């Protein structure tokens, strides 16, 4: 048997090297595939996605022992797939091979390294990739965005033959199997990952196209950071800075749902003033969110400068109004507050 942990971590370093400088880790290239082997003849054939926005890598690897089988994985170097949802593979736009979490695919070693573990799916995939021209990997990331990575398959047959040669194996052995002895990938701190990833491009496009907010790089917003927080297993809150005024930094709030329905929803909150009564507002100042209690706080005002401040709790799919207070006077001279909800 192979030394699985050393092999896995060497491969992770290999993939990382390819993403930065392919020539530093690659021994030979065959079409779109690169072949590299370590000193123990653990070998990998890999191809980068042709997507312009990220450098995901499709990898077929094999240890040198006579009983070792090929393992198949895809490393999503730009984003993390939602490991609780199915993913799909297809060759030349053929019928999808749908992979279910845990039983058909799972992350090993690193959270972004997804291995095919289903023997039947591996057998089918190995036949198709050797005959096809393009592999497509479709998945939903942890922020709810769909992705479709495309990997050209030209050069794959020659790359696998080269590994056969280097390992001294009988040419054409294409038996594949799940990884043996690799450690399961650690759990992901979704909140930290989402915060580090920032505002998804598709949400920023919606924000700029449908609101009167200033550009994120405007002078008044250059130092402002979005508030990003998970609301549930499938919902994420994004508060994107919109403008500054005398009351402070105002943000536009959005909900991204990555569940079965999914989607991006601009949020509107209830406000109150004696002049207008109840009304809706699409921007809040002094926005804060407590993940433990799921409590959102913020302030707003109507067109006459009559301010309010409120508290909301996220429940299931939406924010529930818990408390609202309105200023007793409007404009810069506001000096007091009165509770308007719940009824005093």
N, C-alpha and C positions, 0 to 999 in steps of 0.2 A: 504494500500500500504506500501511497505518497505521504509526504509530510504536509498535511492540509493547511495548517495555520501559517507555516512559512510560505507556502505556495500562494495562499490567499493574500497575504500582506505584500508579498513581492509583486503580485499582479496589480494590487491597488496602486502601488507606487508606479508601476509600468503605465497604467492608464492615466494617472495624474501627469506623468512625464509626457505622454503623447499629447495631452490637452495643452501642455505648455510648449514643448519642443519635441516634435515627433522624431527628428533625426537623432536625438540623444538616446532614445530607447529602442529604435527599430533597427533590426539587422537586415531585413530585406523587404521589398515592397512588390506586391502583385496586384496591379490594377488599383482598386480602391482599398485593398487590404494591406496591412502591415503585419509582418511576422517577427516575433522576438522570443528568445529563449534565454533563461538564466543559466548559470553554470551547472545546475543539476538537470538541465534539459526539461524543465517545466516550460511549456511553450504556449503562446497565445497568438491567435490571428484576430485582428481587430479592424474595425472600420468606423470612421466618424460619420455622424449624421450630416446630411447636406443642408439641414435647416440653417438659416443664417443667424438665428438668435441664440443658439446654444450648441455645445459640442458633445452631445451624447455619444456613447461608444457602444457598439455591438461587438461582443467578444465570444469566441469559441476557444476554449482552453483545454489542455490535456496534460496530465502528468506522464512521466516517462515509463512507468511500470507497465508490464504487458497486459494487466487486467484493467488498467485505467481507461475510463471512457471520457468522451468529450462532455464538457459542461457548457451551457449556453447562458449568457447573461447580457443585460443591457444596463449600463451605468448612465443615469440621467445627471450629468454634471451641472446643468443649469438650474434645475428645479427638482423637487421631490414629488414622486407620485404618491397619491393617496393609497396606502397599502391595504386599506380596508375595502377597496373597490376592484372590480374586475378590470383587466387590461386586455388588449387584443393585438394579435400579430396577423399579418397577411402578406402574401407574396404576390406581386404583380396584380394587385387589386382583386385577388381571389377571395374565396370564402374565408372569413376570419377564423383564426384559432383563438377562442375566448379562454382566458386564463383566470381562474378564480383565486382569490387570496388564500394563502396557506396551502391548499390542496394542489394548486397548479403552479403557483409562483410565490416566491418569498425573498426578502432581502437578507443577504448574508454579508458578514464582515462590516460593511458600511451601509448606512440607511439608504443610499442611492444606488446600490448594486443589487439589481433584481435578477434572480436566477429562476429559470424554468425548472420545476421539480416534477412535473407530471410525466411519467414515462411515455404515455400515449401521445401527448403533445410534443415531446421531444422527437419521437420517431417520425411524426408527421412533418414537423418543422425541418428536420435534417434533410428529408427528401426534397422538400420544396425549395429550400435555400440553395441547394446544389444545382437546381434546374432553372431557377428564376433570375430576374434582373434587378428587382427592387423589393426590399423588405420594409414594411410599414409597422411602426409600433405606436398604438393609440392608447392614451391614458388621460386620467383627470388628476391634476396636481392637488396638493393639500389646500390650496387657496380656491379650488373649485374651477380652475381654468382647464379647458381641453387642450391636448397636445397631440401632434401626429408627427413622430420622427421618421425620417426616410433614410434608409441605408442602401446605397448601391451595392450589388452583389458581384459585380465584375471582379475577377481575380480570386474569388473565394476558393474555387477548386484547386487552383495552383498553390494558394497559400496553405491549404490543408495538406496537399501533397508534399510541400516543403517541410512541414512539421513531421510527416511520416518519415521523410528522408533523414532529418536531423535526429529523430528519436530511434532510428533503426527499426521502424515498425513495418509490417506488411502493408503495402500501399492499398488505400481504399477502405480501411477499417473506419467506418463512420458511426459506430455504435455510441449512443449518448446516454447519459444518466444524470440524476440529481447530484449536487455536490456532496461529497462524503467528508464528514468531520469538520466542516467549516463552522465557525461560531455564528450564531444568529446575530443579525444587526441590532444594535441597541435601539431602544425606543427614542422617538424624536420629541423634543420639546417644541410642539407645534407653535405655541405663542412666540417663543424666541426666534424660531425660524421665519415665521411670517413677518415679525418686526424687522429682522435683518434683511429680508427680501425687499421690503418697502412696498409702495403702492403698485399693484399689478398694472402693466401698460394698458390693458383694455379698460380698467377702471379709470385711469388717468385720462384716457381719450374721452370717456363718457363725461367725466367731470368738466373737462375743458369745453366740450361741445354743447352741453346742456345747461350751463350755469353762467352767471355774470361774474364769476370769480376772477381774481387777478391770476396771472401766470405764476406758477410755483417759483420761478426765478426772478420775479419782480422785487424791487428794492425792499418793499415792506414785508416780504415773505421769505427773503433769502435765508434767514436763520431759523425759520419756523419748521418744525418737524411734525409729520402726521402722527396721530394716535392710532395704533393698530393693536387690536386685542381679540382673542378668540372668545366668542359668546357661548358656543356649545361645540359638540363634536363636529358639526358641519357648518356652523355660521361664524363669520368673522366681521368685526366692526372696524371700519376705516373712517377716521375723522381727518379730512384733508383741509389744511389751511386755505381760507378763501380770501379774506381781506383783513386789514386792521382798521379800527376806528377808535373813537374816544373810549369805548368800553373795553377794548383789548383785541385779542386775536379771535376772529370769527372763523369757524370751520363748517364745512359741509359734510354731513355724515351719510355713510352708505353701509348697507348690509350685503355681504357676499355669502350666498348659500351654496355649499358644495354637495348637498344631498341629491336625492334622486331627481328632484325638479331643478334645483340650482338656479343661478341667475344673480344679477346685481340690482339692488333696489335703493334708490335715493330715499332717505328718511325725512319725514316731515313731523314736527312736534307741535303739540298744542301750546298756544300762548294765550294770555288774557290781559285786557286793559279795560278801564271804564269807558273809554271812547269807542272801542270796537267790539267789546265782549270777547268771546272765544274766536280764535283764528289760528291758522297754521303758519309755521315759520320753518324755513329750510336751512337756516344757519344758526348755530349757537356759539356763544363765547364762553370762556372759562370752562371748556369741556374737560371732564375727568371721568374715568371709568374704573371701578373696583371689581376685579375679576372674581374675588371670593364671594361677594354678595350679588354680583351681576348688576350693580347699581351705577347708573349714569347720572351725572349732574351737569347742569349747564344753565346759561342765562341767555336771554334774548330781549327783543323789543319790537314794538310796532312801528309804523311809519312816522309816528309823532314823537318817538323817543320815550315811550312809556314802557318801562322795563318789567321783566318778570324773571323768576328763577324757579327751576323745577328739579324734581328727582324722578327717575324712571327705572324700572327693573325689567331686564330681559327675561321673558317667559316663553319658552318653546320656540316661537317664530317671530315675536315682535316685542317692542318695548311697551310696558304698561305704565301709565302715569300714576305715580304714588303721591306726589305732593307738588303744589304750585302756589307760589306767592307772587303778588303783583305790587309794583311800586305805588305808593299813595299819591305821588306827584310825578310829573313827567319832565324830561330834560335833565340838564346838569344839576338842577336844584333838588332832585329827588332825595328825600330824606327818611322815608319810612316804608314799611312793607306790611301787607295784609295777606292772610291766607285766603285763597279762593277755592282750593281743592286739597283734601276733602272739605266739604262744606264746614265753615267755622261754626 
